[in-house]
Amino acid sequence: MIKFIPYYGLTYSLRTNENYVNFRWINKKCLILFSITKQGNGAICHFYSDKNGLRYLKQAVSEWCKYVFKYCDWCKMVIGIIEKSSIEKLAKNCGFEKIATINNKFIYIKES
């Protein structure tokens, strides 16, 4: 079952640029977007959620990681660069491990 589709619409506060590919998590109840770019054998990812999506974030992030590891054969780890400490709990609940803090940003990884 397809859970993500390429996304080309308004990206709101999603961290993205011409080096990223954007995806939407398929859920009619909310809008959750992901961006991904390759960094070595890792995938740097960001997400955006509307207010309704906040209750689905753990599910969406967990499914996103499975999707990335399945379809990006080069990917050995998902890397999250977290700027808000409130997102750290979500990262930990989704199996990410903190590896560093750089310039007030928290770097988390989840290995395949």
C-alpha positions as CSV (number, residue, x, y, z in Angstrom):
1,M,0.0,0.0,0.0
2,I,1.4,3.4,-1.0
3,K,1.6,5.7,1.9
4,F,3.7,8.6,0.4
5,I,3.4,10.5,-2.8
6,P,5.7,13.1,-4.4
7,Y,4.5,16.6,-3.4
8,Y,4.8,19.8,-5.4
9,G,2.5,22.2,-3.6
10,L,2.9,24.8,-0.9
11,T,5.6,23.7,1.5
12,Y,4.7,25.9,4.5
13,S,7.6,25.8,6.9
14,L,9.0,22.5,5.6
15,R,12.8,22.8,5.3
16,T,13.5,22.2,1.6
17,N,15.3,23.6,-1.4
18,E,16.3,22.4,-4.9
19,N,18.4,19.6,-3.4
20,Y,15.4,18.0,-1.6
21,V,12.5,15.9,-2.9
22,N,9.2,16.5,-1.1
23,F,6.6,13.9,-0.2
24,R,3.1,13.9,1.3
25,W,1.9,11.3,3.8
26,I,-1.4,10.0,2.5
27,N,-4.0,10.8,5.2
28,K,-7.2,12.7,4.4
29,K,-7.5,14.0,8.0
30,C,-4.3,16.0,7.9
31,L,-1.3,17.4,6.0
32,I,2.1,16.0,6.9
33,L,5.0,16.7,4.5
34,F,8.5,15.2,4.4
35,S,11.6,16.4,2.6
36,I,14.6,14.2,1.9
37,T,18.1,14.7,0.5
38,K,21.0,12.4,0.2
39,Q,24.1,13.0,2.4
40,G,26.6,10.2,1.9
41,N,24.8,7.0,2.9
42,G,22.3,8.9,5.0
43,A,19.0,10.7,4.3
44,I,18.6,14.1,5.8
45,C,14.9,14.5,6.4
46,H,12.6,17.2,7.7
47,F,8.8,17.3,8.2
48,Y,5.9,19.7,8.4
49,S,2.6,19.0,10.0
50,D,-0.6,21.0,10.2
51,K,-2.5,21.2,13.5
52,N,-4.6,18.1,12.7
53,G,-1.5,16.1,11.9
54,L,0.1,16.6,15.3
55,R,-1.8,13.6,16.7
56,Y,-0.5,11.4,13.8
57,L,3.2,12.4,13.8
58,K,4.5,9.3,15.5
59,Q,2.8,7.1,13.0
60,A,3.8,9.2,10.0
61,V,7.5,9.5,11.1
62,S,7.7,5.7,11.7
63,E,6.1,4.9,8.4
64,W,8.4,7.5,6.7
65,C,11.5,5.8,8.0
66,K,10.3,2.4,6.8
67,Y,9.5,3.9,3.4
68,V,13.0,5.5,3.1
69,F,14.8,2.4,4.1
70,K,12.8,0.3,1.6
71,Y,12.9,2.6,-1.4
72,C,16.3,4.3,-1.1
73,D,18.7,1.3,-1.4
74,W,21.6,3.6,-0.6
75,C,20.2,4.8,2.7
76,K,21.7,3.3,5.9
77,M,20.4,6.0,8.3
78,V,17.8,8.7,8.5
79,I,19.1,11.9,9.9
80,G,16.9,14.5,11.6
81,I,18.2,18.0,12.4
82,I,15.9,19.2,15.2
83,E,15.6,22.8,16.1
84,K,12.8,22.6,18.6
85,S,13.4,20.7,21.9
86,S,9.7,19.7,21.9
87,I,10.3,17.4,18.9
88,E,13.1,15.5,20.7
89,K,10.5,13.3,22.5
90,L,8.9,12.4,19.2
91,A,12.4,11.4,17.7
92,K,13.2,9.2,20.7
93,N,9.7,7.6,20.6
94,C,10.3,6.8,16.9
95,G,13.6,5.0,17.6
96,F,16.1,7.9,16.9
97,E,19.2,8.4,18.9
98,K,20.8,11.7,19.6
99,I,24.4,11.9,18.4
100,A,25.2,15.6,18.7
101,T,24.2,19.2,19.4
102,I,25.5,21.8,17.0
103,N,24.6,25.5,17.1
104,N,21.5,24.8,19.2
105,K,20.3,22.1,16.8
106,F,19.9,18.5,17.9
107,I,21.2,15.8,15.5
108,Y,19.3,12.5,15.7
109,I,19.8,9.3,13.6
110,K,17.9,6.1,13.0
111,E,19.9,3.3,11.4
112,S,18.4,0.7,9.1
